[in-house]
C-alpha cells in the first residue's frame, strides 16, 4: 500500500526486533483542524532500551522520563547482556541472592513453564547461543549437540529459595534468558511508576509490545497492525489499560536453502518452534502476561493456545498461520 507524503505525517512507525507485526500509532483524520489541536497536547520521546526502541506518547511531558528511567532500572537487573546485572551474575555463578523483583520474574517464569508444560522456559539460553541467535553467528547445530545442550534445559532445574530470594541452578552450565518476559515486566513497572506520579494517560511502545495506560483524549489508544510478512495493514487495536504483545518468525531468523529458522526455540525439542504459526498477538491486562503468553502460544500452536487461554481472564489472541 502506497501513502502520500501528507498521509505519512499521520503515521509514526516503530522499530520492532523479534516481533511479527508492526504497531503504529493511528490518528483519525475526520477533522484535521481538531486533530492538529490535539497533537499539540501530546509529548513524544524515544530511547534505545533493552535492545529495542521505546517510544512514549502522553499529554504529560514528564511521562517519557519516568518510563525511560524505570525501564533502564529493570534492564540493569534482568539483561543477560549487561555483565553487572543480576542475571549475568547468576548465569556465571549458578547461585545468587537476588532482588525481590528479579526473584519475582524468575518465579513467574517458572509458573508459566509448568502452565505451558515446558513450552515457556527461561533456561533456553544455551540453545539460543547454540543456534547463533545471541551473537548472530547463525548455524544449524548437529543433533548430538542439541541433545547434549538439552540436558541443561528445564525451568524445573531451578531451585527458588523463597525465604532469602536465592536462585540456584541444579546443573552447572545452566543459563537463563528473560527476553520473553523481561520487557513485559518492565512495562508493568513503568506503568506503576507513572501512576505513582499521577500520570494517568500514556501509550508506551517497547519495540512492538505496547501498554496503553488510560486513554487518549477520552478515546482508546489506537494502534494499527501490519501484516507479518506483507506490507499491509490487517487491523486496528483499541486499547485502554491493557498490553498487546506479538511473537513471530519474520524478524529474527535465518534461512538455509528454502528453510527458515526463527529465533524462538522450542525448549522441549531444542529446535526453532514449528507449530505452524507465523505470528501471534496477545492482549492482556499486564505486560508480563502478554509478553510471556505470546511466546508460549507461538511454541504451542493454535489448538493448545485455545486451551491455555481458558486459564486466564480477559485474554484476547490473534493468530496468523
N, C-alpha and C positions, 0 to 999 in steps of 0.2 A: 504494500500500500504506500503510495507517494503522498507527501504532505507539502503544502506550500510553505514558504518561509514564515508567513503570518501565522499559520496553524502551529508550526513548530514552537513558537514562543509560548504556547499554552501547554506544551508537554515537556516535562523535565524527566529525562531518562536517568536511570541509576545503574551503576556498575554492579554486576552480580558475579560472585565467584562460587561456582559449585552448585548453582540452582538452575532449575529448568524453565523458569518463566521470568520475565522482567516485570517488575511492578513499577508503574508510572503514575505520578500524581495526575489526576484528571480534573479539569476545571470546566464547568458549564459555560457555554458561550451564548446563551439565550439573551443575555442582557449585557453587552460589552461594557457599557459605562458603569454598571453596578459591579461587574467583575473587576474592573480596574480599581474601583474604590476599595474592594475587599482585599485585593492582593497587596495593597499598600499597608495593610494592617498585619501582614504575615512576615515574620522574620525567618530567614533560612540560612543554614550554615552546614558545612560538611567537614569531615575529618577521616583520615585513614586510621582505623582501629580494628583489632582482631583480624587482620589480614584482608579487610574489605572496606568499602566506603560507607560510613554512617552519615546520613543526612537527616537533619531535624528541621521541621516546619512548625511554627507556632505563632499565635498572636502575641506571645510573651517573649521579649528579646532575651530573657535570661534562660530560656529553656535549653538552648543548644549547649551552652557552657555547662549546665547542670548534667545533661545527658553525657556529654563527652568525658567529663570528669569521673562520673560513676562507671562508665564503660571501660575507661582506662584503668581504673582501680581493679575491676574484676579481671581484666586482661592480665594484669600483673600477678594475679593469683593463679589463673587457670590455663594460661597459654603454655604449651609444651615447647614453644619456640623461644621463650624468654628464660635464659639459664637460671635466673634468680627466683623464678616462680615456684610456688609450692608443688605444682605438677611436675616440673622439671626435676626438682629435688627428690620428690617421691619416686620418679622413674629411675633416678640414679641410685638412690639408697635402698629402695624396696620397702621401707618402713619410715613413717614420718608422722609427727603430731602436727596437724594442720589447723587452719582457722575453721570456725564454725560454718562459714559459707562454703569453703571447699569441701568440707565433710558432708554438708547437706547435698551438694550437687552429686558427689560420688554415691551417696546413699540413694538419691532419687534415680540415678543411673542404674543402680542395682535393682531397684524396684521395676524399672522398665525392662531390664534384662529378663527377669522372671515372668513378667506380664506378657512379653513377646516370645517367650520360650527360646531366648537366645538370639533373636534377630537384632536386638539393640544391645550393643556390647562395647563399652569404652576400652576394653583390653585389646581391641583390634589394631592398636598402633603398630605392633611388629609386622602385621600383614600389610598395612598401608605402606610401611617402609619397604617391604619385600617387593611390592609391585612398582615401587618407584614414585609413588604419588607425593611423598614428602619432599624429596629433592628434585623431582621432575626427571629423574633418570629412569624412564619407563622401561619395563621388561615384563615378559611372561615367565614367571618362575616355573621351575620343574615341579612335578607332582611330589617328588621327595622333599623338596624344600618347603612346600606348602604343608605337607603332613608334619614335618618337624616343627614348623612355626605354630601350627595349630595346638601343639602341646602347651604353648604359653597363653592360649586364648581361653577366656571364660571369666565372666564377672563373678561367678561363684568361687573363684580362686582369690578373691579379695576379702580380707578379714577387716571388719569395721569394729573398732573398739569404741563403743558409744560413750563410755564414761569419760574418756580423756581425749576424744577426737583423734585417735591414732588410726591411720590407714596402713595396712600391712599386706604385702603380696605373699602368697603361699609359695610361689616358684620363682627362683632367681631368673632374671632376664625379662620378666613381665614389664610391660609399659602401658600406660593409658593415654588416650587421646579424647579430650572432651569437645572436639569440634562439632559434634552432632547435638550438643546440649548447652554449651557454654554461652553462645550468643543469645539464645533464648533466655537464659538465666540473667545475663547482663541487661537485656531489655527490661525484664521484670524489675531488676534493681534500679534501673534508671527511672522507670515509671514511679516506683515507690518514692524515690528521691524528689521527683517532680511534685508529687502530691504533698510531701512534707514541706515543700517550698511554696505551696498554694498555687501551683501551676496545674490547671485542670484541662487544658486543651493543647494537644501536641501530637504530631504524627512523626514517628521515628522509622526510618528505613535503614536497616542494618544489612546492607549488601543483599537486598532481596527479601529478607524477613522484615515484616513491619509490625509495629504496635501502634494502634490508634487510640490515644487517650482522649476521652471526651469527644467533642465534635468540632466541626469547622463552621463557624457562624451559624450554629443551631441546625446544622445538617450533618449527616455522617461523613466521615472522611472517605474519599473515593480513590480507588486505585484500579488501573486498567491491567488486565492480564494479557501478556504477549505470549503467543504460541511457543511451545518448547523448541521446535525445530524449524519453524517458519516465521517470517517477519509479518505476522498478522495478529490482530487483537482477537482474543477469544472470549472476552467477558469483562465485566466490571464488578469489583467487590465494594460493598458499602460497609464500613467498619466503625464501631464505636465501643471503646473499652475492650478490644479484642486484638489478638495477634494472628497473623497469617504467615505461614512458612511453607516453602516449596523445596522439595528434593527432586533431582532429575539427573539424566545421564548425558546431557548435551553440552555442558560447560566444561567440566573437568573429566577428560577421557583421552585415551589414545587408541589408535587403530593400527592393526596389523592385517594386511590383506583387506578383506571385507568385514572383519570382525572388530566390533567396538568394545573396549574395556573401560568401564566407568569407574569413578573414584570411590563409589560406595561399595564397600566389600561386605559380602555376606559372611559374618564371623563363624557361621556354622559349617561352611564349606571351604573357606579360605579364598574363594574366587569372587570377582565382581558380581554384584546382585544380578540375577537373571529371572526376575519374576514377571516379565512381560509388561512392565510399566516404564513409560518414557518420563513421566513426571507425576508428582502428587502434591497437591496443595492442601494443607490442613489449617483450618480456622479454629482457634481455641481461646479460652478465657485467659490463658497465661502464655507468655513467650516460651517458657521452658517446655510446656506440654506440646505446643505447636512444633517446636524445633525437634524434639525427640520423636514425636509421632510421625512426622513427615519422613524421617529416615527409616523408622521402623516399618512403615507401610510400604515404602519403596522396596524394601527387602522381602517383606512378607507376601506381597501380591494382593490383588483386588479382593479375592474371596476371603482370605484371612483378615484383611483390613476391615471388612464389614463386621466380623465377629469382634475384633478389637475395639471398634467404635462404640459398641454397646456398653463397654466398661467405663465410658466417660460421659459426662453431662455436657450438653450444649456444644457438641463437636460437629464440624462440617468438613467433608472431604470431597475434593475434586481430583479425579484420576484421569490421566491421558495414557492410552495404551498404544 
